[in-house]
Amino acid sequence: MGIVPHPSHVTGADLLAMGIATSSSTGLDPVETYFECITACSIDDGECVTQCVEVLREADR
């Protein structure tokens, strides 16, 4: 099964550069400040798997 890998660390700026809007571009998203998610999709059948991990991020000062 072929998998299209996604970077292990994609920031909101990276998503904006790819033309993907994020909720953080319209304001603070509490979920995105606590979790980082990675999605990989099969090129064979299009099935995607998303895994999220807890991350500690510094609060905006």
C-alpha positions as CSV (number, residue, x, y, z in Angstrom):
1,M,0.0,0.0,0.0
2,G,1.5,3.4,-1.0
3,I,1.3,6.1,1.6
4,V,1.8,9.8,1.0
5,P,3.8,11.0,4.0
6,H,3.1,14.3,5.7
7,P,5.8,16.2,7.5
8,S,6.0,15.4,11.2
9,H,5.8,19.0,12.1
10,V,3.4,21.2,10.0
11,T,2.8,24.7,11.3
12,G,-0.2,27.0,10.6
13,A,2.2,29.0,8.4
14,D,3.0,25.9,6.4
15,L,-0.7,25.2,5.9
16,L,-1.3,28.8,4.8
17,A,1.6,28.6,2.3
18,M,-0.1,25.5,0.8
19,G,-3.4,27.4,0.6
20,I,-5.1,25.5,3.4
21,A,-7.0,27.7,5.8
22,T,-6.7,27.0,9.5
23,S,-8.9,28.0,12.3
24,S,-5.9,29.7,14.0
25,S,-5.8,32.2,11.1
26,T,-9.1,33.5,12.3
27,G,-8.3,33.4,16.0
28,L,-6.8,31.2,18.7
29,D,-7.8,27.5,18.4
30,P,-7.3,25.9,21.9
31,V,-7.2,22.4,20.3
32,E,-4.3,23.3,18.0
33,T,-2.4,24.8,20.9
34,Y,-2.5,21.4,22.7
35,F,-2.5,18.8,20.0
36,E,-0.4,18.2,16.8
37,C,-1.9,15.9,14.3
38,I,-0.4,14.1,11.3
39,T,-2.4,12.6,8.5
40,A,-1.2,10.0,6.0
41,C,-3.4,9.0,3.0
42,S,-3.1,5.9,0.8
43,I,-2.6,6.6,-2.9
44,D,-4.2,3.3,-3.7
45,D,-7.6,3.7,-2.1
46,G,-7.5,7.2,-0.7
47,E,-8.0,6.0,2.9
48,C,-6.5,8.4,5.4
49,V,-5.2,7.9,8.9
50,T,-4.8,10.7,11.4
51,Q,-2.8,10.5,14.6
52,C,-2.6,13.3,17.2
53,V,-0.1,13.8,19.9
54,E,-0.1,16.1,22.9
55,V,2.4,18.9,22.6
56,L,3.4,21.5,25.2
57,R,3.5,24.9,23.6
58,E,4.4,28.2,25.1
59,A,1.5,30.7,25.6
60,D,1.6,33.8,23.5
61,R,3.0,36.6,25.6
